[in-house]
Amino acid sequence: MVDVLVIGGGLAGWRAAEAAADAGATVGLVARGAGNSPDIHALNVPVGPGDSVERFAADTLASGRGACDPALVGTLARESVALAGEFPWDRNPDGSLAMLQPLGCSVPRCVSIGHHIGAWALANIRRTLAGRVEATRDRVVALSFGDGAFSAKLQDSGATVRARAVVLATGGWCGKYAFSDNPPDLQGDGIEMARALGAALRDMDAIQYEPTVALAPSAVRGIPVITTMLFEGATFRNRDGAEFLQDIHANKDSISRAIFAEIEAGRGVPAGQGGDGGDAPQSGVWFDATGVPAEVLRTRYADTVNRYGAAGVDITREPMLVAPAPHTSLGGVAVDSRCRVLRPDGTPIQGLFAAGEVTGGVHGLNRIGGNAGTEVLVFGRIAGREAAAYVA
């Protein structure tokens, strides 16, 4: 028996485990992988020039098309400020934070550590928790409650782990799609576990498409290309070489629709032009970063330059063939601002918490760029803290 069982091995899960352990709880964590977390490039903190908690919240609410939970958005914006001082972020020569402007943000707001904040933060948290959290590489196939505790049935070992409180941090379900930038293990497990325990679900028809997922060559297919390049001089071109995006400040959903419109009008670029299409869509569009100064690409976007270079594409001279792909499941388990899982009547299920993409309500019908990393760190900490307090 542990005090708190975290189900999920991404940043939301490990962040929850860290917070619960720091609060004095005994913690177990079960997961097979890290979900999308290693691919988190950057995250939003509203501390730059002209920015504020209020502006960040307003951008998030506007992007969500009226479907966000204002209480969750307020919590996200307020709690995100502390992240600015928590990690060794990239900085400009004058010492200020090096910020990028992601899609949906009205000002530069994204900070990173070499575009690898997800992998960096995961490694850092795991290192600090060594010997303090009992981590098991397995998959939870059923979660039940009885005799005052939760029981989690494990698939590989057949064992059952019992806990006084549970944090669901299993991610979303976009791994179900054949062409997606998600790992295939993201199948919505946590959503089904919560539903079976009586949880309310919300916005289950809301999925965000990443507009710039590599279509070819095959070595990079399914890997997203960071869209902040649009603010550095990148552009979209159809098969005729014509630019078609009217507003580089548009949200991801609008850009994805613009790309689909070009493809449906017969102006898409056949996948064969850029390499092996495989099971991916048969055509896409060019994401042309040749307008970005080569030195900017090689410094701020070195990971993308190197990845494509290994596949035989020099993005300082050649465009990238991309297509929209399912990226984020925006709906999920209903929670309150304390990460307590809610029943349909709005009351919390005692001892059950959730954080990250398994939940719904933070982003509404569209997520602004950079908010995934902010969400998992902010709400992962809250979930772990609240779970430990519940046990205490």
N, C-alpha and C positions, 0 to 999 in steps of 0.2 A: 504494500500500500504506500502510495506517495501522496503528498499533499496536493500537488498540482501536476496534471499530465498535460503536456503540450502535444498536439497532433499536428505535425507539419514541420518541415525542415528548412523553410525559407527564412527571410529576414523577420517577418512577422512572428514566426514561431520562436526563433532563437532570441529575439528581442523580448518576447514574453517570458521565456525561460530565464533570461538574465534578470528581468525585473522581479520575478517571483523568488528567485534564489537570493537576490540582494535583500528581499524583504524577510528572509529567514525561512522560507518554505522549502520542503524537500521536493525536488522537481525531477520528473521523467519526461523524456521527449522521444516520440516515435515518428520516423519518417524514412522514406527510401531515397529521396533526393531533395534538392533545394529549390525546385520549381523554377520560376522566372527570376529569382533574386540575383543570381550571378550575372544576369544581363542588364541589371539596372545601371544606366549610364550616369545619371545625375538625379538631383532632387531639389525641390523648391524650398527656399527659406526667404521670407519677406523682409530682408534687412538692407537691401540695396538702395541707392539713391532714388527718391521718389516713390518708394514702396512702403507698404504698411500692412499690418494684419488685416485691416479693413479692406484694403485693395485686393489682397490675396483672396480673401473670402468672396469678394464681389466677382472676381474673375472666375473662381470655381463655381459659384452659383450660376453665373451667366452661361458658362460652358455646359452646365448640366441640364439646360433647356427646361428649367422649372421642376425637375424631378429630384433634386438633392434634398436631403434632410438638413435644414439650416443649423440644427444643434450640432450635428456631426461636422459640418463644414466649419462652424465657429471653433470647435475643439481642434480640428486639424490646423487651422490658421494660427490660433493662439499658441498651441504647443510646439509648432514648428520652429518658432523663433529660437528656442534653446538649442536646436540642432546646429545653428551657425557656429557655436563655440565648442561643439563636441568632437569634431573630427578635424584632421589636418588638411583642410580644403586647399585646392589649387588657388594660388594668389597671383595678382599682377605684380610687376616690378616695384610698384609703390606700396605694396603690402596689402592692398585692398583685395577682397574676394574676387576671383575671376568668375564672372557670371555670364551665362548664356541666356538667350530669350527663347523659351520653348513655345510651341503652338498653344494658343489660348491664353497666354500671359501678356498683359498690357505693358510690362516692363521686363528687363532682364532679371531673372530670379533663380535660375538653376545653378547650383554649385556641384562640384564633383572632385574626385581624386583620380585624375588621369582617365576619366570616363569609365572608371571601374569601381564606383562607390559600392555597388552591390556586393561584388566579390571581396572587396577590401573589408567592408563592415562585417560580412559573414565570418571571414577568417579571424577578425579581431575579437568578435564576440565569442566564437568557439574557443579561442585561445584563453580568454579570461575566465571561461566557465569550465575549463579542463578540471575534472575531478569533482566538480560541484553539481553536475547534471548527469543523470543516467540516461544516455542516448542509445536508442535501439534502432538498427536499420531494419525496418519491417513496414508492413502496411496494415493499418487498422481497417478491418472489414465490417465491424459492427460495434456500436456503442450503445450501452443500456444503462439504466439506473435502478438500483435496488439495495435494500438494507443500508441506506444512508450513504451509498457511494456509487460512483460510475465504474462500469466494467468495459474495458476495451479489448476486443478479440483481435489477436494478431494473425495475419494470413500465413506467413512462412513458418513460424515456430509453433503456431497453434496455442500459444500461451494467452493468458488473460492478465491484463494489468488493471489494477484497481486504484482509484484516486478519489479524493474528496472534492476536487474541482477539476474542470477540464477547460483548456483553451483550444478552440478549433482554429487552425491557421494553415489549412490545406490548399489554399489558392483557389483558382477558378476552374473553368471547364473547357477552355479553348483548345486544350490538347486533343479534344474529340475530332477536330477538323483535320482533313488530309493535308491541307496547306495552311500552316499557321506558324507563328514564331514561338509557340509554346512547346515545351517538352510534352511527350505523349502521356506522362503520368498525371497530368492535370485533367482529371475526369470529373470533378465535382463531388468527390467523396464526402467532404465535410458538410456540404449542403444536404446531402441525403441523411447523414448522421443526425444533423440538427432537426431535419423535418421529422424523422422517426421519433424524436423525443418531444415533438409538439411545437417546434419553432415555426414562426411565421417567415415566409419568404417574400421578397419584393423585387420588382423590375427584372423578372427572369427572362424577359424577351430582349433585354438591352445588352448588346455586344458592341464593343468598339473595335473598328478595323484600324490597324496601323497602315498608313498609306504607302510607306516605303519599305516593304519587305522584299529582300533580294529574290529575284525570280531565276536568275542565271548569272554566271555559270553554276553548274551543279555544286561546286565546292562551297559556295556561299548561300545557296538557296535556303530560304526560310529564316535567314538572319536579318533583323531589322537594321535599317540605316537611320542614324539619328537625324531628326528633321530640323534641328537648330541650324543646320547648314543653309536653310532657306534665308536666314537673316545674315548670312555671311556672303551671299551671292549665288547660291545654287538655284536651279529652276527646274521645272518639269517641261519635257518636250514630247510631242507625239511622234508617230512614225515619219511624218513629213518634216520633223525638226522644228515645228512651230511651238512656241510657248502657249500654254492654255490656262494656267492658273491665274485668276483675276486678282486674288488677294492672298499674299503670303502670310498675312496675319489670321487667316481663317483657321478654324478648329479642325482637328483631325477628321471628324465625320464629314465636313464639307469638302475637304481635299480628297478624301476617298471617293466621294460621290463624283467629283470632277474627273478623277481618273477613270472611274467606271464609265462615265459618259463618253469619254474619248474612245475607250475600248469598244463600247456598244455601237458607236458611230462608225466603226471600221478604221479608226485612226490609231489603234494600238500597235505596239511593236511585237511581232511574232517571237515567241520564246526561242525559236531556232536561231534567230539573229544574235542572241546573246549567249547561247549555249544550250545544254540539254534541259528541256522543260520538265521531263519526268512526270510526276503526278501533280505538278503545279499547274496553275492556269496557263492557257495556251498563248496568251499575250499580255503585255503590260505596257509601261511607258518608260521613257528615259528620265532618270533623276540625274541631272547634269550639274556636277560640282566643279566643272572646269572654270567657272567664273569666280570661284573662291581662290584667293591667293594661295599658291602652292605651299608657301611657308606656313600659312594658317592651317591648311589641311594636314601637313606633316607634324604639326605640334598639337593643335587642339583635337584633331581627329586621327591621330596616329594609328589607333587600333583599326579603324576602317581602312585607311590607306594600306596598312600591312596585310590585313585580311584579304583585300581584293588583289593586292600585289602578289600574294602567294597563289592566287587563282589565275594569274596572268592578266589582270586588268589594272592599268595605271589610272586611278580616278582623277589625277591632276590633269590628265589629257583625254580621258575617255569617260562617257556617261555610264551610269549604272542602270541595268534593267530591273525595274521593280514593279510590284503590284500590291494592292491592298490585301491584307490577310487578317483573320480574326486574331486579336491581340489581347483584349481584356474583356472578361465577362463582368459587366457592370452591376448586375443584380446579384442577389444572394441572400444570406441569412439576415433577418432584421435584428439590429442591435441598437442600444442607446449609447449616449456619449461616454458611458462607463464600460462599454464593450460587453454588457450583459445581453445574452440572447433573449429575444422577446417572443412571447406567444402571440397568436392573432389578436388577443384582447389587449395587448400592450404591456402585460405583466411579465417580469423576468422569470426565466427558468432558473431556479436556484442552483448555483454552482457551475453554470455553463456560460462560457465567454467565447468570443470570436473576434478575430482581427485579420485585416488584410483583404485580399480579393475574394475570400469566401463570403464576405459580407456585402450588403447592398446599402445604398443611401448616401454614401460619401460623394460620389461623382455624378449621380443622376444618370442622364442619357449620353453623356460624353465627358471624358476625362481630359483635363489639360495636361500637356506634356510636363513631366517632372513630378507629378503628384503621386505616382505609384510608390516611389521611394520614400516620399514624405509620409504617405499613409501608413506603410508597414512599420516604419520606425516609431511614429507617434502612437498609433493604436496598438501596436505590439506591446509597447511599454505599458500602456494603460491596462490592457487585458491581463498581463502578468501581475501587475500591481494589485488590480482589483481581485484577481483569483486568490492571491496570497492573503489579502485582507479578508476575503470571504471565509477562508479556512481558519484564519486566526479568530 
